[in-house]
């Protein structure tokens, strides 16, 4: 218990000091003139100043605060090698027993470094800072780390700890342990398809000394290179990016004799292949107003290289007009669908029906192109349910729905099914969570059967069924666009083709001018020409 005096002046500080100075001056004058009652007057002035100072007597009761010590226990996977787990638990028990006998010490045990799939490396100092976040720096007694020594967030300087107290590390393991690991020095995250990327790595040996190690490099599980790398020296490796999407590069070093573990002899790098230009082939079966929508959509991205053909004169249109009097060009079917089909990443058939323009063998090439990683997108209307449907070609093996031949006209609002809420194409659609959905009415259904309903065939994409439709038969909507997200992703090794239909607004009467079977090729950036 401590007693003291505190002051809470009744007037501002400058008034207090002025009163004190005036009282002192008056007291001095009274004493120098030897006036009667000088002592009493001086005492009165002092009491007046003291009253203005408003003194009070205080009593303090103080309790000692405990100091805080933190013990951080490393629970990373490397602590499970050999008998490190046993050593860790023994050290933890011994520290708990000894520190408990120290008076005025609060001991906190924290576990850190667990492999959760999100944290990169063992971060013990982050756990230490979190454990001391509610403790003033002058109450920190110190910290003890029980670890194997592999810590990835060691501060660059002691001041970064935030307290001035000792930090100790108790290292698990044995002196004669040997271990080899592959360290990634520099690894790119993206690469352009068809070009190479440089990966820099280093081989570190703990207890193994200098020398060389045999390194095997694999890409998507296939060995692409084997080389000898000097231990402790950075090695640069050029790797080709052959396809879009994740390219998994695995670097594996040979094992040491009596090595602690071979798990860290391997390092994996995932490089996302992106295309410098997304080449798209758009084939319109007839002129219509929606072609401008297609071109605006595809040309809005500068990285899309569009080649667009519109079939203006199907074979049945023959009126004897001489070829040299026509401005149309012949549809280069052999060049597009046989020689250069692999130059495109996406082929779009827009309102295309079997008109005899493409021979059956070219549809075989397109189906093979899809199975090898390409993508086909079909934009259709009532023609998909007709006898000239594009489904009635070899593309039926990759299209997700077989038309039944029936159509329904009428306004309705479509809703996502449970499968549609999970599918990567339709999940997260804006407005899908509202009732009714926050989008406009649809006006046509082209009924179809699921591709997986046919024996021995796997569906490439889910069919989105109309809510409440009897029998669960899928349907193709005339206002729903369902497309693959192609950029930066490799197409799956199975048929990937999505059938959908655009708003089938009649484009008006076709041109009846004389012309042979052919198509007009519109260069990128030119206006559509339907006559």
WOLIN-V634055 format. One record per backbone hydrogen bond with DSSP energy under -0.5 kcal/mol. CO is the residue of the C=O (numbers start at 0). NH is the residue of the N-H. Records with the same first field share a line. If there is no record, write none. Layout:
# WOLIN-V634055
CO=NH  NH
This chain:
# WOLIN-V634055
1=59
3=57
5=55
11=15
12=16
13=17
14=18
15=19
16=20
17=21
18=22
19=23
20=24
21=25
22=26
23=27
24=28
25=29
26=30
27=31
28=32
29=33  34
30=33
34=37
36=40
37=41
38=42
39=43
40=44
41=45
42=46
43=47
44=48
45=49
46=50
47=51
48=52
49=53  54
50=53
51=9
52=7
53=7
55=5
57=3
59=1  61
66=105
67=140  141
68=107
69=71  143
70=72  109
71=73  145
72=74  111
75=78
76=79
77=80
80=83
82=86
83=87
84=88
85=89
86=90
87=91
88=92
89=93
90=94
91=95
92=96
93=97
94=98
95=99
97=100
98=101
100=102
101=104
103=66
104=106
105=68
107=70
109=72
111=74
113=115
118=120
120=122
121=123  151
122=126
123=127
124=128
125=129
126=130
127=131
129=132
131=134
135=138
136=139
138=67  140
141=69
142=167
143=71  145
144=146  169
145=73
146=171
148=150
156=159
157=160
158=161
162=164
165=142
167=144
168=170
169=146
173=176
177=259
178=205
180=182  203
181=183
182=184  201
185=199
188=271
190=273
191=194
194=240
196=198  238
198=236
199=184  185
200=234
201=182  203
202=231
203=180
204=206
205=178
210=230
212=228
213=253
214=226
215=217  251
216=223  224
217=249
218=221
221=218
224=216
226=214
228=212
229=232
232=202
234=200
236=198  238
238=196
239=241
240=193
244=272
245=247
246=248  270
247=219  249
248=268
249=217  251
250=266
251=215
255=258
260=179
261=264
262=265
263=181
264=252
266=250
268=248  270
269=271
270=246  272
271=190
272=244
273=192
276=278
277=279  304
278=344  345
279=281  306
280=282  347
281=283  308
282=284  349
283=310
287=290
288=291  292
289=293
290=294
291=295
292=296
293=297
294=298
295=299
297=300
299=301
300=303
302=277  304
303=305
304=279
306=281
307=521
308=283
309=311  519
312=517
313=316
315=317
321=324
322=325
328=518
329=331
330=332
331=335
332=336
333=337  338
334=339
339=342
340=343
345=280
346=376
347=282  349
348=350  378
349=284
352=354
354=314
356=358
358=361  362
359=363
360=364
361=365
362=366
363=367
364=368
365=369
366=370
367=371
368=373
369=372
374=346
375=497
376=348  378
377=379  499
378=350
380=383
381=384
382=385
385=388
387=353
388=391
390=392
392=395
393=396
394=397  398
399=450
400=402
401=448
405=446
407=444
411=413  441
416=420
417=421
418=421  422
422=426
425=428
428=431
430=433  437
436=438
441=411
442=409
443=477
444=407  446
445=475
446=403  404
448=401
449=452
450=453
453=456
462=464
463=474
465=468
468=471
469=472
473=447
474=476
475=445
476=479  500
479=481  500
480=482
483=485
485=488
491=493
494=496
495=375
496=498
497=377
499=379
502=504
517=311  312
518=328  520
519=309  521
520=522
521=307
522=525
